[in-house]
């Protein structure tokens, strides 16, 4: 065979061998193509799922949140807590069955510019309310459910709990039971377990869930604010007295004086406690303290029979030297400030000569004091309804 023939022979043999190789390659490619198709199908399915899920989320975002049509049914009391966010309010409202969904409430709040001013407190709502109606209730502070009680300066504990019992659904005995646990009320140790003088006079708004102990604790907490504002403990130490003694003096000032006379009355008390010799030194001779021993609230003129009837009481400042064992009533800020900042003066006596105006005269002379007492006697003769 010539070289040309050899070449032609190779050329004619190549197609047959190539076809066999091609068949082998086709057989090998069959499974690979199938795998590729499966992968493409999975990818396509995943893409479809991702797209449809995203679309669903977008649809959910722009669709209306579940909401009740209103107006509502069963009444409930809802509390907005300190530092509650709108979302937290929404969760609590949904939990109580007031709104159908958190989203509906959040959306309604976002649509109401006043929702940023929702105040802490209790609100009367209904179950299954429309979310926007709920927001309208919460943004109006006049809708806060409270029991408002004003405790005035000079009221004694017995008067305060009687007032609380009258204004609430709780009997006096429950308030008395709460007073028996001074630690729970937060009374300072120097109060000796006695709340007299530490239920601060102010106007209180009690929520519907507050119990007698909660109410009394609120009053003690308010007293703590006054004590801190007036730097009670430090100022008492500067004056050489205990905080309890200052509160006792403040209660005497509250009972005996008003207006600008308070600081002068405080000075008379300090002078009688501190300055010797003087016929009146040590004996405060304050009628309001004796009235406290008699169980009589408020100011009243004493008779000698009154004084003698409670001669053994430590609150009888005619028969016992020094301060009574504790406050006799609730002093306000002005009385506490007067006790901590007595006016300078030599006075040992004072007489309120006009019970209507509170006009009070001061002296360090006993004869002049008797003259002032004569003025009070004359006043009482003509204004007997006030004496």
Secondary structure, DSSP 8 states (H G I E B T S, - for coil): --HHHHHHHHHHHHHHHHHHHHHHHHHHHHHHHHHHHHHHHHHHHHHHHHHHHHHHHHHHHHS------S---SEEEEEE-TT--HHHHHHHHHHTTSSS-HHHHHHHHHT-GGGGG--SEEEEEETT--HHHHHHHHT-GGGB--EEEE--TT--HHHHHHHHHHHSSS-HHHHHHHHT-HHHHT--GGGTT--TTTS--SEEEE-TT--HHHHHHHHHHHHHHHHHHTTHHHHHHHHT--HHHHHHHHHHHHHH--TTHHHHHHHHHHHHHH--S-TTTT----HHHHHHHHT--S-----HHHHHHTTT-TT-TTTS-S--SS-SS---HHHHHHHHS-------EEEEEETTTTEEEEES-HHHHHHHHHHHHHHHHH-GGG-
